Amino acid sequence: MAEDTAKADACKEYLSSLEDLTFNSKPHINNLTILAEENLKYSPEIVKLIEAQISKAPVSEKLPVMYLMDSIVKNVGGSYITLFAQNLGVTFSSVFEKVDESTRKSLFKLRSTWDDMFQLTKLYALDVKVNKLDPAWPIKPLPPNVNSSSIHVNPKFLNRSVSVKGISPLS
């Protein structure tokens, strides 16, 4: 019961501070990043709060919250990377489609810093989504060694199962 109260208090405190992020304030973003790190065990709830804030914030306040997400991913990392990656394409593209050209340029700069933070397949999917909104958005191709498929087959298993049926695996 005390843990539930602690979680509720941490989320309430975080949301209160998050709602005050109405412009690009580096000190405020730093404080929210530190608060996210201090409450790492509540990272799923904090990510939900941030994604909800990105969704409901007025257009002029979306970019600072995206910068907050970026700051947490780069400075705290860990479970935050995995959690933000789950909805990255949807979150990013929903912001992109609502903002002006100047903010889109800022989003492009932000996206270009993520190659070492998120899985390349997630970023590729994000690029494809945004390119549908703006054909000028470049789609960074996946490197040849990155397979977007998640099916992996052991060739020894295939050879064994074919041999079991009495058919030579090389015929």
N, C-alpha and C positions, 0 to 999 in steps of 0.2 A: 504493500500500500504506500509506503514512504517513497518507493522508487517511482510509482505512478505520479505522485505529487511532485517529485523532483523533475520528472520529465515534463509535466505540464508547466511547472514554473520556468524551466529552461526554455521551452517553446514560446511561452508567453513573453518572456524577456526578449528573446530573439526577434519575435514578430514585432514587438513594440519598436525596437531599434531599426528593424528592416523597413518598417513603414515610414520612418524618418529619412530614408535614403531617397530623396526626391531630386537630387542633382549629383553630378560627378564629383564626389568629395573623397579624396584619397584617405584622409584621416578616418572618415566614417567607414569606408570600405575596409580599411585595415582593422578597425575595431570589430567590425562584424566578422572578419576573417579569423581574428583571434578568438572571438566568442564561439565560432564554429569549431575551432580546434579544441577549445576547452570543453565543448559538449560533443566530442567525437562519438560518444556512445549513443547519441541521439541523431546521428547523421541522417538516417532515413527521414526523420520528421523535419529536420532543418532543410533538407533538399526539397521536400514537398512544400514547405513554406516559401522558399525562394522561387520555385517554379510557379507557384500560385501567384506570388507577387509580380513576377514577370508577366503573367497572363492578365492580371487585373490592373496593373499600373497604367496610368495615362501614357500615351505615346512618348511624351517628353521624358518620362521617368524609366523607360524600359532599358536603355543603354547602361545607366549606372548599375542596375541590378545584374545585367549581363557581365559587367566588369567585376561585380562581386563574385559571381559564379566562377569567373576566370581566376580571380585571386585565390579563392578557396581551393580550386583544383591545383593550381601551381604551388601554393604555399603550404597547404595541409595535405593534399593528395589522398592516398589511401582509399578508404571506402567512398569518399566523395567523388573520386574519378568514376568509379563503377556506377554509382547512383546517378550522377548527372548524365553519364553516357546513355543511360536507358532511354531518355526522352530528348536527347541532344538535337536530333534533326527536326523534330516537331517544335521544340522550344525555340530554336534558332530561326527556323523558317517563319514561325508565327510572328516573331519580332520583325524580321526582315520585310515581310509583306506590308507591315503597317507604318514603317518609318520613312523619313525623307531620304533624299539622295546622299546628303552629308552623313547622316547616321549610317546609311548602308556602307559607305566608305570605311567608317569606323568599325563596323561589323566585319568587313572584309579583312581589315588589319588584325582584328581580334582572331578571326578564324585562321589566319595564316600563321599564328603562333602555336597552334594546337597539334601539329603533326607528331610531336613527341609526347603529347599528353593523352590523347585518345587513340583508340584502335583506328587504323587506316580505313577499315571497312565502314566504320561509323561515320568518319569524315567524308568518305566517298558518297555515302548515302545522303549526308547533309548537303554536299555540293550538288548532287543530282536534284534534290528537292528545291534548293534555292535557284538553280538554273532554270527550273520550270517557271519560277516567278519572274526571273530576269535572265534572259538568254545570254547576256553579257557576262554573267557569273561563270568563272572558269571551273571546269571539273578536273580536279587533279587526278590523273589516272593512278590506279593501283599499281604498285610495283609488280613485276612478273612473279615474284616469289610469294605474293599475298594471294591466297585463294579465297574467294568470297564464299565458296561452298563450305559447308561444315561437315560434309560426309567424307569420312576417311576409311578406305578399305585396305586391309592387309592382303597383299598379293599372295602371300603364302597360304592364307586361308582359302582364297579362290582356287589356287592350284590344288590344294588338298581336296576341296569339295568336288572339283571336276574329276579328279583322279578316283575318288570314291565311287563315282558313277561308272567307272570303267572306261572313261574317255581320257586319252592322253592330253595333258594341259597344253602341249605345243602343237597339237594337230588342228 
